[in-house]
């Protein structure tokens, strides 16, 4: 795929979920994807800390060996299952060729996950992040990642986000859907805000979930290597190795701020009030609770 072939295009739809045209084109491969029992699925709504948890898990799999984790870019170590762009990357094909145990990244809402993951009872880690920070992070990502349609001004983008008219659809449905599934399947449900507040506690949860036993010094190494400051300067995770026609870091770096509560620098008082009312309606009846800052 070359630059002239990557003009911004409107989202298409797959089973009612807005998504990039080139993913939709190859959706048959996603539906037919064969999970293996020892796959670990990393699932998130976009901009919720996917890259962060992916690097943590790869570090755990490699017993804290930093050099091993620099062997390749994160999108090759943890392939993005539904990713497909002509002559560029195809996630399912990457995964089919990959030896076990595989780490698999996805952003699909629960109803779009290939059935083989449920049939094989794969372990899964879901990371959820508060909606306001996700909306802000997504706004910058829309601008720098050319796969997206033009986000327009912030106010318009925020309306689209609330209406679920963004890639991968409604944040509300996504988090509620995965939260419900976590009651019946082997899903570790984590929050970005908890990871910010106490990364050691959360990394230890992951280690335990994966059935590993790592020495304290290895855990500390993992924490250092996966801190925002370290990841921001690490080309194997900061996406700078992606061609600029796909991701334009001069517009906004992929490793942007890495904090909780940045929404306060973007939401007006009126936007916040409107968002809160809509949020209440959408989350009514759910036991899911998010912290909007820490
Ligand atoms: P911001 O845009 O708010 O800075 P994803 O990997 O799901 O696309 O999520 C990207 C978001 O996670 C970005 O948020 C990015 O800065 C943040 N992030 C990435 N690595 C991080 C880390 N080690 N610690 C905290 N936040 C991180």
Boltz pocket constraint, residues with backbone or C-beta under 6 A from the ligand:
constraints:
  - pocket:
      binder: B
      contacts: [[A, 44], [A, 45], [A, 46], [A, 47], [A, 48], [A, 49], [A, 50], [A, 51], [A, 52], [A, 133], [A, 136], [A, 137], [A, 138], [A, 140], [A, 226], [A, 227], [A, 228], [A, 229], [A, 231], [A, 253], [A, 254], [A, 255], [A, 256], [A, 257], [A, 258], [A, 259], [A, 262]]
      max_distance: 6.0
